[in-house]
């Protein structure tokens, strides 16, 4: 027995016995390929540990499968039962990711159980020629393997040497039914060299044999091809195109025929014949066009149009897992799906409140899209019918389309359509419409692939819609809790801005407020609750309410933060918050400041000099109950401006926070002494136009009432302390 073994842990003898059981299973079930997954105790993730008859490179995306995923082997694990899928359309509808790779295969998956524990699962595949039901002998072979393998895995664990998978699975190569003698081997060699060109590839696509004739046709020495993938060595082979056909032949377990043009007058024909050990390649030169009156003989193998670019479909599947918003989903499928199937246009629609809503498109005009946007799901049009009927619709020509829908309108040169309903567990999410410029014969293989893609798009679109709904709810909550307008305070001018994050999964807890606390006093507050979710936004609302209540009765900043901290500790939210509080006393011409771990405010003097006030901070709110928040008293004069802000304005990866604050102070110092609204925009800079991953809140307060006391700078008297100012370049 030949095997490629990864750096797995456990007894080598036990691994050999498990491999022997696995090989026997494949033989008894007559499967074309098989995979064994083990389930470590520490996480609910199946790990690919052994495979037969297929490529590890092709299966690497399946190296780790969470037990909750929509994959037969995961379903078998979590439901502790055998899962059989013998119908290609069922495979496409219920297991779209697997159907993208093996669109017409029969699949069986079963859990490996011993005692009460699931130790792993096995998955077997058969080619499209397999009957639609699982045979009795096949089911018995699977049951016997699962029992024996489960017992082996349980005993290994009890002995203290559990079989744990390595970074790569053990790859079992095909066993020869017998070893040819010397005469047979020489005869086989002679047969190969008589062919116009012969080459052999292993399951990973590496060249194991190449004849001299094939070497001449390819224009490269045989020694340069051995051990490497031909499409990597010879760029003119078409790169991924050749590899896609190799994968289609190997994974699909069927021959593939295609041609490649090497030069204007040189064309090569390739025929690929797979088995469990690899792929045999027969190649021959072809004239660019057959002589007049002569028909070129093409083997009745797989049609080239049925082989979709494997890389593009895998990129599409991977890209959809990373999408966050509906617009991301539309952009991903437009960039990956259209070229993969040669489509000219697409329309992505959601189903909301019984109506179709166009949320993405490529290749259509706005006027044409209005024919579908907002229409009822009860309408008798193809998108509504496909979605409500939970069945895809395919039209290979406009004549066929017109026959079913006499009122159909043709857009430009579009001449074939696929209407793919997006369904999640029986619930309609939306519909994907693909259109093609030429008539098209939608083969069963292509239909299954498109249905599989629709399944992936449905999952991504559903996630994106849920995210946007949650995001909208959180932002509505957050903005609803922020002041809709700032109060008018005689002697003060104030302006504020709030910018939600443009990137990221959730919202933040930034807040600000300006509270009147008497005829000549007001308190400005800004803060930031830890976290970016609905919980943070809700806590922000509670925190702002507590601050507002305490400030409205004239409580000084130090006492206000102390009381608010006690309230927050009583909430025990598990979250913390920073907060800066400034009380303006326009009668005394003084301001009192205290901070709970917040960024320092910027003080701009009437002459434009700007500095960051280095206040002595107290701890963040919600950390300790008996915290102390020292206050600092500074003088006020007409024209003086205080700027409060949250970290989203100054925190930039790779830039020191002190340098960022100094740069912000410099921007404020250089700004014209104009309207405070314009000054706020200057402080924001280009933040409103660039992506930012954190929320930004800014509150500016300017003193407009003249003081009877001359501007004493920051050396004026203080009843609660003195501010320490650090001069910063600006």
CORGIMO-V272618 format. One record per pair of residues at least 4 apart in sequence whose C-alpha atoms are under 7 Angstrom apart, sorted by the first residue. I is the first residue (numbers start at 1). J is the second residue. Records with the same first field share a line. If there is no record, write none. Layout:
BEGIN
I = J ; J
END
This chain:
BEGIN
1 = 175
2 = 172 ; 173
3 = 170 ; 171 ; 172 ; 173
4 = 170 ; 171 ; 172
5 = 169 ; 170 ; 171
6 = 166 ; 167 ; 168 ; 169 ; 170
7 = 166 ; 167
8 = 164 ; 165 ; 166
9 = 163 ; 164 ; 165 ; 166
10 = 161 ; 162 ; 163 ; 164
11 = 15 ; 161
12 = 16
13 = 17
14 = 18
15 = 19
16 = 20
17 = 21
18 = 22 ; 149
19 = 23
20 = 24
21 = 25 ; 145
22 = 26
23 = 27
24 = 28
25 = 29 ; 141 ; 142 ; 145
26 = 30 ; 31 ; 34
27 = 31
28 = 138 ; 141
29 = 137 ; 138 ; 141
31 = 124 ; 125 ; 126
32 = 53 ; 125 ; 126 ; 127 ; 276
33 = 52 ; 53 ; 54 ; 124 ; 125
34 = 51 ; 52 ; 53 ; 123 ; 124 ; 125
35 = 50 ; 51 ; 52 ; 122 ; 123 ; 124
36 = 48 ; 49 ; 50 ; 51 ; 121 ; 122 ; 123
37 = 46 ; 47 ; 48 ; 49 ; 50 ; 120 ; 121 ; 122
38 = 46 ; 47 ; 48 ; 49 ; 119 ; 120 ; 121 ; 165
39 = 44 ; 45 ; 46 ; 47 ; 119 ; 120
40 = 164
44 = 66 ; 67
45 = 64 ; 65 ; 66 ; 67
46 = 64 ; 65 ; 66 ; 67 ; 120
47 = 63 ; 64 ; 65 ; 165
48 = 63 ; 64 ; 169
49 = 165 ; 169 ; 170
50 = 169 ; 170 ; 171
51 = 169 ; 170 ; 171 ; 172
52 = 171 ; 172 ; 173
53 = 173 ; 276 ; 277
54 = 203 ; 250 ; 251 ; 276
55 = 59 ; 203 ; 204
56 = 60
57 = 204
59 = 63
65 = 69
66 = 74
67 = 74 ; 75 ; 77 ; 78
68 = 74
69 = 74
70 = 74 ; 75 ; 95
71 = 75 ; 95 ; 98
72 = 76 ; 83 ; 109
73 = 77 ; 109 ; 110 ; 121 ; 122 ; 123
74 = 78
75 = 79
76 = 80 ; 81 ; 82 ; 83 ; 109 ; 110 ; 111
77 = 111 ; 121
80 = 111
81 = 110 ; 111
82 = 109 ; 110 ; 111
83 = 108 ; 109 ; 110
84 = 107 ; 108 ; 109
85 = 90 ; 91 ; 106 ; 107 ; 108
86 = 106 ; 107 ; 132 ; 133
87 = 91 ; 106 ; 132
88 = 92 ; 103 ; 104 ; 105 ; 448
89 = 93 ; 448
90 = 94
91 = 95 ; 96 ; 99
92 = 96 ; 99 ; 448 ; 449 ; 451 ; 452
93 = 451 ; 452 ; 455
95 = 99
96 = 100 ; 452 ; 453 ; 455 ; 456
97 = 452 ; 456
98 = 102
99 = 103 ; 449 ; 452
100 = 449 ; 452
102 = 251 ; 252
103 = 445 ; 448 ; 449
104 = 128 ; 445
105 = 125 ; 126 ; 127 ; 128
106 = 125 ; 126 ; 127 ; 128 ; 130
107 = 124 ; 125 ; 126
108 = 123 ; 124 ; 125
109 = 121 ; 122 ; 123 ; 124
110 = 121 ; 122 ; 123
111 = 118 ; 120 ; 121 ; 122 ; 146
112 = 118 ; 119 ; 120 ; 121 ; 146 ; 147 ; 149 ; 150
113 = 117 ; 118 ; 119 ; 146 ; 147 ; 150
114 = 118 ; 150 ; 151 ; 154
119 = 150 ; 153
126 = 130
127 = 252 ; 253
134 = 138 ; 139
135 = 139
136 = 140
137 = 141
138 = 142
139 = 143
140 = 144
141 = 145
142 = 146
143 = 147
144 = 148
145 = 149
146 = 150
147 = 151
148 = 152
149 = 153
150 = 154
151 = 155
152 = 156
153 = 157 ; 162 ; 163
154 = 158
155 = 159
156 = 160 ; 161 ; 162 ; 163
157 = 161 ; 162
165 = 169
173 = 277
174 = 276 ; 277
180 = 184 ; 185
181 = 185
182 = 186
183 = 187
184 = 188
185 = 189
186 = 190
187 = 191
188 = 192
189 = 193
190 = 194
191 = 195
192 = 198
193 = 211 ; 213
196 = 213 ; 214 ; 283 ; 284
197 = 211 ; 213 ; 214 ; 282 ; 283 ; 284
198 = 210 ; 211 ; 214 ; 281 ; 282 ; 283
199 = 209 ; 210 ; 211 ; 214 ; 280 ; 281 ; 282
200 = 207 ; 208 ; 209 ; 210 ; 279 ; 280 ; 281
201 = 205 ; 206 ; 207 ; 208 ; 278 ; 279 ; 280
202 = 206 ; 207 ; 208 ; 277 ; 278 ; 279
203 = 277 ; 278
205 = 229
206 = 227 ; 228 ; 229
207 = 225 ; 226 ; 227 ; 228 ; 229
208 = 226 ; 227
209 = 226
210 = 214 ; 215 ; 222
211 = 215
212 = 216 ; 222
213 = 217
214 = 218
215 = 219 ; 220 ; 221 ; 222
216 = 220
220 = 224
221 = 225
222 = 226
225 = 230
229 = 233
230 = 234
231 = 235 ; 237 ; 239 ; 242 ; 243
232 = 239
235 = 239
236 = 262
237 = 242 ; 260
238 = 242
239 = 243
240 = 244
241 = 245 ; 309
242 = 246
243 = 247
244 = 248 ; 309 ; 310
245 = 249 ; 256 ; 307
246 = 250
247 = 251
248 = 252 ; 307
249 = 253 ; 254 ; 255 ; 256 ; 272 ; 274
250 = 274 ; 279
253 = 274 ; 275
254 = 273 ; 274
255 = 272 ; 273 ; 274 ; 301 ; 302
256 = 271 ; 272 ; 301 ; 302
257 = 270 ; 271 ; 272 ; 301 ; 302
258 = 269 ; 270 ; 271 ; 304
259 = 267 ; 268 ; 269 ; 270
260 = 267 ; 268 ; 269
261 = 266 ; 267 ; 268
262 = 266 ; 267
263 = 267
265 = 287 ; 288
266 = 286 ; 287 ; 288
267 = 285 ; 286 ; 287 ; 288
268 = 283 ; 284 ; 285 ; 286
269 = 283 ; 284 ; 285 ; 286
270 = 281 ; 282 ; 283 ; 284
271 = 281 ; 282 ; 283
272 = 279 ; 280 ; 281 ; 282
273 = 279 ; 280 ; 281
274 = 278 ; 279 ; 280
275 = 279
290 = 294 ; 295 ; 296
306 = 445 ; 446
308 = 340 ; 341
309 = 313 ; 340
310 = 314
311 = 315
312 = 316 ; 336 ; 340
313 = 317 ; 340
314 = 318
315 = 319
316 = 320 ; 332 ; 333 ; 336 ; 337
317 = 321 ; 456
318 = 322
319 = 323 ; 332
320 = 329 ; 332 ; 460
321 = 460
323 = 328 ; 329 ; 460
324 = 328 ; 464
325 = 329 ; 464 ; 468
326 = 330 ; 461 ; 464 ; 465
327 = 331 ; 360
328 = 332
329 = 333 ; 460 ; 461
330 = 334 ; 348 ; 360 ; 361
331 = 335
332 = 336
333 = 337
334 = 338 ; 362
336 = 340
337 = 341
338 = 342 ; 343 ; 344
339 = 343
343 = 434 ; 435 ; 436
344 = 363 ; 435 ; 436 ; 437
345 = 362 ; 363 ; 364 ; 434 ; 435 ; 436
346 = 361 ; 362 ; 363 ; 433 ; 434 ; 435
347 = 360 ; 361 ; 362 ; 432 ; 433 ; 434
348 = 358 ; 359 ; 360 ; 361 ; 431 ; 432 ; 433
349 = 356 ; 357 ; 358 ; 359 ; 360 ; 430 ; 431 ; 432
350 = 356 ; 357 ; 358 ; 359 ; 429 ; 430 ; 431
351 = 355 ; 356 ; 357 ; 428 ; 429 ; 430
352 = 356 ; 357
354 = 376 ; 377
355 = 374 ; 375 ; 376 ; 377
356 = 372 ; 373 ; 374 ; 375 ; 376 ; 377
357 = 373 ; 374
358 = 373
364 = 368
365 = 369
366 = 370
369 = 373
375 = 379
377 = 384
378 = 384
379 = 384
380 = 384 ; 385
381 = 385
382 = 386
383 = 387 ; 419 ; 431
384 = 388
385 = 389
386 = 390 ; 391 ; 392 ; 393 ; 419 ; 420 ; 421
387 = 391 ; 421 ; 428 ; 431
390 = 421
391 = 421
392 = 419 ; 420 ; 421
393 = 418 ; 419 ; 420
394 = 417 ; 418 ; 419
395 = 400 ; 401 ; 416 ; 417 ; 418
396 = 400 ; 416 ; 417 ; 439 ; 440 ; 441 ; 442
397 = 401 ; 415 ; 416 ; 439 ; 440
398 = 402 ; 415 ; 416
399 = 403
400 = 404
401 = 405
402 = 406 ; 408
410 = 414
413 = 437
414 = 435 ; 436 ; 437 ; 438
415 = 436 ; 437 ; 438 ; 439
416 = 435 ; 436 ; 437 ; 438 ; 439 ; 440
417 = 434 ; 435 ; 436
418 = 433 ; 434 ; 435
419 = 432 ; 433 ; 434
420 = 431 ; 432 ; 433 ; 451 ; 454
421 = 430 ; 431 ; 432
422 = 428 ; 429 ; 430 ; 431 ; 454 ; 455 ; 458
423 = 427 ; 428 ; 429 ; 455 ; 458
424 = 428 ; 429 ; 458 ; 459
429 = 458 ; 462
442 = 446 ; 447
443 = 447
444 = 448
445 = 449
446 = 450
447 = 451
448 = 452
449 = 453
450 = 454
451 = 455
452 = 456
453 = 457
454 = 458
455 = 459
456 = 460
457 = 461
458 = 462
459 = 463
460 = 464
461 = 465
462 = 466
463 = 467
464 = 468
465 = 469
466 = 470
467 = 471
468 = 472
469 = 473
470 = 474
471 = 475 ; 506 ; 507
472 = 476
473 = 477
474 = 478 ; 507 ; 534 ; 537
475 = 479 ; 507
476 = 480
477 = 481 ; 537
478 = 482 ; 537
481 = 541
482 = 511 ; 512
483 = 513
486 = 514
487 = 514
491 = 703 ; 704 ; 705
492 = 701 ; 702 ; 703 ; 704
493 = 701 ; 702 ; 703 ; 704
494 = 700 ; 701 ; 702
495 = 676 ; 677 ; 680 ; 699 ; 700 ; 701
496 = 698 ; 699 ; 700
497 = 697 ; 698 ; 699
498 = 696 ; 697 ; 698
499 = 688 ; 695 ; 696 ; 697
500 = 695 ; 696
501 = 507 ; 692 ; 693 ; 694 ; 695
502 = 691 ; 692 ; 693
503 = 691 ; 692 ; 693
504 = 693
506 = 532 ; 533
507 = 532 ; 533 ; 534
508 = 531 ; 532 ; 533 ; 536 ; 537 ; 695
509 = 528 ; 529 ; 530 ; 531 ; 532 ; 536 ; 537 ; 540
510 = 527 ; 528 ; 529 ; 695 ; 697
511 = 526 ; 527 ; 528 ; 540 ; 697
512 = 525 ; 526 ; 527 ; 699
513 = 524 ; 525 ; 526
514 = 522 ; 523 ; 524 ; 525
515 = 522 ; 523 ; 524 ; 548 ; 551 ; 552
516 = 521 ; 522 ; 523 ; 552
517 = 521 ; 522 ; 551 ; 552 ; 553 ; 554
520 = 585 ; 586 ; 587
521 = 584 ; 585 ; 586
522 = 583 ; 584 ; 585
523 = 551 ; 581 ; 582 ; 583 ; 584
524 = 581 ; 582 ; 583
525 = 580 ; 581 ; 582
526 = 579 ; 580 ; 581 ; 644
527 = 577 ; 578 ; 579 ; 580 ; 646
528 = 577 ; 578 ; 579 ; 646
529 = 536 ; 540 ; 576 ; 577 ; 578
530 = 536 ; 575 ; 576 ; 577
531 = 536
532 = 536
533 = 537
534 = 538
535 = 539
536 = 540
537 = 541
538 = 542
539 = 543
540 = 544
541 = 545
542 = 546
543 = 547
544 = 548
545 = 549
546 = 550 ; 564
547 = 551 ; 560 ; 564
548 = 552
550 = 555 ; 560
551 = 555 ; 560
555 = 559 ; 560
556 = 560 ; 583
557 = 561 ; 581 ; 582 ; 583 ; 592 ; 593 ; 594 ; 631
558 = 562 ; 594 ; 629 ; 630 ; 631
559 = 563
560 = 564
561 = 565 ; 629
562 = 566 ; 627 ; 628 ; 629
563 = 567
564 = 568
565 = 569 ; 621 ; 622 ; 625
566 = 570 ; 625
567 = 571
568 = 572 ; 621 ; 622
569 = 622 ; 625
576 = 620 ; 621 ; 622 ; 623
577 = 620 ; 621 ; 622
578 = 596 ; 597 ; 598 ; 620 ; 621
579 = 595 ; 596 ; 597 ; 598
580 = 594 ; 595 ; 596 ; 598
581 = 593 ; 594 ; 595
582 = 591 ; 592 ; 593 ; 594
583 = 591 ; 592 ; 593
584 = 590 ; 591 ; 592
585 = 589 ; 590 ; 591
586 = 590
589 = 635 ; 636 ; 637 ; 707
590 = 633 ; 634 ; 635 ; 636
591 = 633 ; 634 ; 635 ; 636
592 = 631 ; 632 ; 633 ; 634
593 = 631 ; 632 ; 633
594 = 629 ; 630 ; 631 ; 632
595 = 617 ; 618 ; 629
596 = 617 ; 618 ; 619 ; 620 ; 621 ; 629
597 = 617 ; 618 ; 619 ; 620
600 = 612 ; 613 ; 614 ; 615
601 = 612 ; 613 ; 642 ; 643 ; 644
602 = 610 ; 611 ; 612 ; 613 ; 642 ; 643 ; 644 ; 665
603 = 610 ; 611 ; 612 ; 613 ; 641 ; 642 ; 643
604 = 608 ; 609 ; 610 ; 611 ; 640 ; 641 ; 642 ; 669
605 = 609 ; 610 ; 639 ; 640 ; 641
606 = 639 ; 640
608 = 669
609 = 669
610 = 665 ; 669
611 = 665 ; 727 ; 728
612 = 725 ; 726
613 = 723 ; 724 ; 725 ; 726
614 = 724 ; 725 ; 726
615 = 723 ; 724
616 = 630
617 = 629
618 = 628 ; 629 ; 630
619 = 623 ; 627
631 = 720 ; 721
632 = 720 ; 721 ; 722 ; 723
633 = 718 ; 719 ; 720 ; 721 ; 722 ; 723
634 = 714 ; 716 ; 718 ; 723
635 = 714 ; 716
636 = 640
637 = 703 ; 706 ; 707 ; 711
638 = 703 ; 704 ; 705 ; 706 ; 707
639 = 702 ; 703 ; 704
640 = 702 ; 703
641 = 700 ; 701 ; 702 ; 703
642 = 700 ; 701 ; 702
643 = 699 ; 700 ; 701
644 = 698 ; 699 ; 700
645 = 697 ; 698 ; 699
646 = 696 ; 697 ; 698
647 = 651
648 = 694 ; 695 ; 696
649 = 696
650 = 657 ; 660 ; 661
651 = 657
655 = 659 ; 660
656 = 660
657 = 661
658 = 662
659 = 663
660 = 664
661 = 665
662 = 666 ; 728 ; 729 ; 730
663 = 667 ; 730
664 = 668
665 = 669 ; 730
666 = 670 ; 729 ; 730
667 = 671 ; 683
668 = 683
669 = 730
671 = 679 ; 682
674 = 678 ; 679
675 = 679
676 = 680
677 = 681
678 = 682
679 = 683
680 = 684 ; 700
681 = 685
686 = 690
712 = 716
714 = 723
718 = 722
END
